[in-house]
Amino acid sequence: MYAIVEIAGQQFKVEKDKKLFVHRLDAAEGDSVDFDQVLLVDNDGKVEVGTPVLEGAKVTVKVLEHLKGDKVLVFKKKRRKGYKKLNGHRQQFTKVQIENIVG
């Protein structure tokens, strides 16, 4: 059984006991969070597609930890002008584990 669910503005294919990295969620480590924006559920070949979401379907996840991604460097340069700019960014992520899919 798997489902397509929208978490923090992105769509993920989730299965039970699968671990994901999603954008930072406002939940403490160890908390359980429910997401009801389920777009599709496949239960052993029986596919249900929402318009746009399925009524009564939800995905329960457990927050494992909050962490930062790798540093991404953005370097801008214009040749012969003396213009150089270096900018760095580390994205905030939350590692979650799928506990239950109801659909």
C-alpha positions as CSV (number, residue, x, y, z in Angstrom):
1,M,0.0,0.0,0.0
2,Y,1.3,3.4,-0.9
3,A,-0.1,7.0,-1.1
4,I,0.8,10.3,-2.7
5,V,0.6,13.0,-0.1
6,E,1.3,16.7,-0.1
7,I,3.6,17.7,2.8
8,A,4.8,21.3,3.2
9,G,3.9,22.2,-0.4
10,Q,5.6,19.2,-2.0
11,Q,4.2,15.8,-3.1
12,F,5.7,12.6,-1.8
13,K,5.1,8.9,-2.5
14,V,4.9,7.3,1.0
15,E,4.8,3.7,2.2
16,K,4.5,2.4,5.8
17,D,7.8,2.6,7.7
18,K,9.5,4.6,5.0
19,K,11.7,7.5,6.1
20,L,11.7,10.9,4.3
21,F,13.3,14.3,4.5
22,V,10.8,17.1,4.2
23,H,11.0,20.9,4.7
24,R,11.1,22.0,8.3
25,L,7.9,21.2,10.2
26,D,6.6,23.0,13.3
27,A,6.6,20.0,15.5
28,A,8.8,18.7,18.3
29,E,11.0,15.6,17.9
30,G,9.0,12.5,18.7
31,D,5.6,14.0,17.9
32,S,3.1,12.4,15.6
33,V,1.6,14.6,12.8
34,D,-1.4,13.9,10.6
35,F,-1.6,15.0,6.9
36,D,-5.0,15.0,5.2
37,Q,-3.9,16.3,1.8
38,V,-3.8,12.8,0.3
39,L,-4.0,12.8,-3.5
40,L,-3.9,9.1,-4.3
41,V,-4.1,5.8,-2.5
42,D,-3.1,2.4,-4.0
43,N,-4.2,-0.5,-1.9
44,D,-2.9,-3.7,-3.6
45,G,-3.9,-2.6,-7.1
46,K,-7.1,-0.8,-6.1
47,V,-6.3,2.8,-6.9
48,E,-8.4,5.7,-5.5
49,V,-7.7,9.2,-7.0
50,G,-8.9,12.4,-5.3
51,T,-10.4,15.4,-7.0
52,P,-8.0,17.0,-5.8
53,V,-7.9,15.2,-2.4
54,L,-9.5,12.1,-1.0
55,E,-12.1,12.6,1.7
56,G,-11.3,10.8,5.0
57,A,-7.8,9.7,3.9
58,K,-4.9,10.7,6.1
59,V,-1.2,9.9,6.6
60,T,0.3,9.8,10.1
61,V,4.0,10.5,10.4
62,K,6.4,10.6,13.4
63,V,9.0,13.3,13.6
64,L,12.5,11.7,14.1
65,E,14.8,14.8,14.0
66,H,15.4,18.2,12.7
67,L,18.6,18.8,10.7
68,K,20.3,21.0,8.1
69,G,21.2,20.0,4.6
70,D,24.5,20.4,2.8
71,K,25.7,23.9,2.1
72,V,24.9,25.2,-1.3
73,L,27.3,28.0,-2.6
74,V,26.0,30.6,-5.0
75,F,28.8,32.5,-6.8
76,K,28.1,35.4,-9.1
77,K,30.8,37.1,-11.2
78,K,30.9,39.6,-14.0
79,R,34.1,39.4,-15.9
80,R,36.3,42.5,-16.3
81,K,34.1,44.5,-13.9
82,G,35.6,43.5,-10.6
83,Y,32.2,42.2,-9.4
84,K,32.2,39.0,-7.3
85,K,29.6,37.8,-4.8
86,L,29.6,34.6,-2.8
87,N,26.5,33.5,-0.9
88,G,25.9,30.3,1.1
89,H,22.7,28.5,2.2
90,R,21.8,25.5,4.3
91,Q,18.3,24.3,4.0
92,Q,16.4,23.2,7.1
93,F,14.9,19.7,6.9
94,T,12.9,17.4,9.1
95,K,13.4,13.6,9.0
96,V,10.0,11.8,9.4
97,Q,8.9,8.2,9.4
98,I,5.6,7.1,8.0
99,E,3.5,5.3,10.7
100,N,0.1,4.8,9.2
101,I,-1.8,5.3,6.0
102,V,-5.6,5.5,6.2
103,G,-7.5,5.6,3.0
